[in-house]
Amino acid sequence: MLLKNLREQIDATLARDPAARSRLEVVLCYPGFHALLYHRLAHWLWRH
């Protein structure tokens, strides 16, 4: 579930940002994606 949501977020970023060229670029270079990733991971750890 967590990975599916992250994949959807990456695809949404690629669709909406004309500067994004690849999924790898989004994962490595986008600070907003990093913040969302860390938040979702921390929330999951808190709940489980």
C-alpha positions as a Markdown table, in Angstrom:
| # | Residue | x | y | z |
|---|---|---|---|---|
| 1 | Met | 0.0 | 0.0 | 0.0 |
| 2 | Leu | 2.8 | 2.4 | 0.9 |
| 3 | Leu | 4.7 | 1.7 | -2.3 |
| 4 | Lys | 1.6 | 2.0 | -4.4 |
| 5 | Asn | 0.9 | 5.4 | -3.0 |
| 6 | Leu | 4.5 | 6.5 | -3.6 |
| 7 | Arg | 4.4 | 5.3 | -7.2 |
| 8 | Glu | 1.2 | 7.3 | -7.7 |
| 9 | Gln | 2.9 | 10.4 | -6.2 |
| 10 | Ile | 5.9 | 10.0 | -8.5 |
| 11 | Asp | 3.6 | 9.6 | -11.5 |
| 12 | Ala | 1.6 | 12.7 | -10.5 |
| 13 | Thr | 4.7 | 14.7 | -10.2 |
| 14 | Leu | 5.9 | 13.6 | -13.6 |
| 15 | Ala | 2.5 | 14.5 | -15.1 |
| 16 | Arg | 2.3 | 18.0 | -13.5 |
| 17 | Asp | 5.9 | 19.2 | -13.6 |
| 18 | Pro | 7.3 | 19.8 | -17.1 |
| 19 | Ala | 10.9 | 20.0 | -15.7 |
| 20 | Ala | 10.7 | 16.4 | -14.4 |
| 21 | Arg | 12.3 | 14.0 | -16.9 |
| 22 | Ser | 12.2 | 10.7 | -15.1 |
| 23 | Arg | 11.0 | 8.8 | -12.1 |
| 24 | Leu | 14.5 | 8.5 | -10.8 |
| 25 | Glu | 15.0 | 12.3 | -11.0 |
| 26 | Val | 11.8 | 12.8 | -8.9 |
| 27 | Val | 13.0 | 10.3 | -6.3 |
| 28 | Leu | 16.5 | 11.7 | -6.0 |
| 29 | Cys | 16.1 | 15.5 | -6.6 |
| 30 | Tyr | 12.7 | 16.7 | -5.4 |
| 31 | Pro | 12.6 | 17.8 | -1.8 |
| 32 | Gly | 8.8 | 17.8 | -1.7 |
| 33 | Phe | 8.8 | 14.1 | -2.5 |
| 34 | His | 11.4 | 13.5 | 0.2 |
| 35 | Ala | 9.3 | 15.3 | 2.8 |
| 36 | Leu | 6.2 | 13.3 | 1.8 |
| 37 | Leu | 8.2 | 10.0 | 1.8 |
| 38 | Tyr | 9.6 | 10.7 | 5.3 |
| 39 | His | 6.2 | 11.8 | 6.6 |
| 40 | Arg | 4.4 | 8.7 | 5.4 |
| 41 | Leu | 7.1 | 6.4 | 6.7 |
| 42 | Ala | 7.1 | 8.1 | 10.1 |
| 43 | His | 3.3 | 7.9 | 10.2 |
| 44 | Trp | 3.3 | 4.2 | 9.3 |
| 45 | Leu | 5.9 | 3.5 | 12.0 |
| 46 | Trp | 3.9 | 5.4 | 14.5 |
| 47 | Arg | 0.7 | 3.5 | 13.7 |
| 48 | His | 2.4 | 0.1 | 13.7 |
